[in-house]
Amino acid sequence: MSSFISASIGRKFLMSITGLFLISFLCIHLTLNLFLTFDDSGQLFNLAAHFMATNPLIRIMEPILAIGFVVHIIWSGWITLENMRARPQNYAYGDQLLKWWEPAKNMFILGGMILIFLVIHITNFYIKMKWSGDPLLKEVIVGGVEMHNAYALVSNLFLSRVYDLLYIVGGILVGLHISHGFWSAFQTIGFTNQIWLKRLKFLAIALGILFAAGFSCIPIYFMIKF
């Protein structure tokens, strides 16, 4: 097992599995965040956030998710450095000029930028909700249940136009990352049939657009309405 993980194909396999796992988390995360745009009273989002915070299964998955992020980041960096050593020469200038935007060539850069966005996001939301607290999280009663006012904390930050723009950029980067990473992960774990690869590439682009549009529409909603 250790020899498989230490081998290049083993690291790519592990990165693919963790990547697909993180995409499933993003689906849940995006669904939860979209509740911000459905109900300006905040009750719907607070109920969803309270469910996520108190559900035993979600609480078990949180450390697994954290490990998944760490493994995915470390392994992607390792693989990228190996590829750079294997082919140290840069792309031709014309190729860089015409194809600089291709996610396949910039997965490491995109991943790094997403990591920066993720740190900002965790600092402003997760840490405050889980540990440090915030005056905006003052308890509210929703449906007869006492819970943190997560909506007040989240919506207040979206009133910042700087954060709105950062969030939009982050959403677009996530979409670009997934548009290549999704089908590439399936290819690594064995889906090499050309017919299936075409379908997976189409689905990857669709998912990339969905995530980019979904995450971006939340700050755009606050920018327009507030």
N, C-alpha and C positions, 0 to 999 in steps of 0.2 A: 504493500500500500504506500509506504514512504517513497519507494522508488518511482511509483506512478505519479505521485504528487510532485516530486522533484523534477520529473521529466517535463519537457515543454508541453506536450499534449495533455498531461495531467493538470498542469496549471491552467491551461486554456479551458479544460473541461470544468474545473472548479470555478473559474471566473464566469463561465457560461451559466452554470447552475445558480450561482449566487445572483447573477444579473437577472435571470428570469424570476427568481424569488423576489428581488427588489422591485421588478416591474409589477408584480402582483400587489405588493405593498402600495405602490404609487396609485394603482387603481382605487384602492380603498381610501387613500389619502385625498385623492382628487375628488372622489364622491363626497367625502366629509366636507371638504372645503367649499364645494359648490352649494352646500346648504346656506352659506353666507349670503348668496344671491336670491334665495327663495323666500326669506322671511326677515324683514328688517327689524322685527321685534327681538330677534336673536334666540327665541325659544327653541326653534327647530335645530339650530346649530348647537345650542347648549345641551339639548337632549342627546344629540349624536356624540358630542364630545364627552359627555358624562358616561355614555354607554361604552365608549372606547376606553375611558380611564378606569372603569370599574369591572369590565368584563374579564373574567379569569383567563380565558383563552388569549385575549389580547395582551394581558399582562405577562403571560408566559412567553408570548411571541416577541415581546419587546427586546429582551437580551439577545434572542436569536437573530432578530433583525439587525441589532447593533453589530453583532459578530459578522453577519453577512456583509454589511457595509465595509467593515474593516478588511475582511478577506478580499472582497472585490477590488478595493482600492489598492491594496498591497500587491495582489497578483497582477492587476492591470499594469501597474508601474513596473513590475519585474519583467513582464512579457514585452512591454514597450522598450525597455532598456536592452533586452536581449535582441530585439529586432534592429535597434539602432546599431548595436555592435556588429550584427551580421551584415548589415548594409549601411556602412557609415557615410557613404556619399549621399548628398542631398539630391532631391529631384531637380530636373532641369528647370531653368528659370521660366521657360514658357509653360511648363507643366504646373509650376507653382502659381503662375499668374492666372492660368485658366481654371485650375482645379483645386485651389486652396481651400474651398468651402466643403469639399467632400468629407463627410463624417468618417469614412473608412480610414482616411489619412490623418485625421485629427482627433481620434477617440481619446487619446491621452490628454490632449489640451482641453477638449470639451469636458472630460471627466474632472480635470483639475478645477475648471471654472465652476462646474456644478458643485464640487466640494466646498468651494468658497461660499457659494450661495447657501448651501446646506448648513454651514457653520453659522452664518448670519441668521438663518431661519430658526435653527435650534436655540440659539442664544436668546432670540426675541420671544419665542413661544414655549418650546418644550421645557427648558430649564426653569422658566418662571412658573409654568403650570405644575411641574413636578416637585421642585425644590425651593427656589428662592421666593416665590410668590410675587404678587403685585397688587397694589390698591385696586386696580381695575377688576381683579378676580374676586371681589367681594361676593359673598354667597347670595344666591337668588333662589326663589322657589319657582319651580316649573312643574306643573302637573302634580303638585303636592310633594315634590321631592326637592330637598335642598342640594344645591350643586354650585360649583364655581361658575362665575359669569365669564366663561371663555369667549363668548361673543364680544364682550366689551373690550377685552384685551386685543383680540385679533383685528376687529373692525377699526379700533383706534389707530393701529399701526398702518392700516391700509389708507388712512386719511393723509399719510405722508406721501407726497408725490415722488420723492426720491425712492422710497421703498417700493412704491407701485412700479416704477420703471425697472428697479432691480428684479422684482418678482416676474415681470414680463420677460426680461432677458433670461432669467433662470428657467422659466417655462419653455422658452424657445430652445435653449440649450438642452434641456431634458428631452424635448422632442427630437432634436437632431441626433442626440446620443442613442436614443431608442430606435430611430429609423435605420440605423446600421446594426446596433447591438442585438436587437431582437432576432433577426434572421441569422446573424452570424453565430449566435448562441446555439440555435437549432442545428446549424451546419456542423458545429464542433461536436455536438453530442450524437451525430450520425445521420441527420437529414440531408443527404448529399444528392438525392434524386433531383434532376434539373427541373422537373415539373413542379415538385414540392417547393424547391428553392424559389421559383418564380412566384408562387403563391405566398410564401413566407415573406419575400421582399415586398410584395404588394401590401400584405398585412402590416409589415413593419412601418412602411411609409404612412399607412392609414393611422396606425397607433401613434406615430410620431406627431402627425398633424393633430390628432385628438388630444394628446397630452399638451402640446404647445398651445393649442386654442383653449383648452379647458383651464389650464393654469393661468393663462393670460387674461381670460375674460373676467376673472375675479377682481383684479386691481382695476381693470377697465370699467367694471360696474361701479366701483367706488369712486373712480375719477369722474364719471359721468353724473352719478346720482348725488354725490356729496361734494 
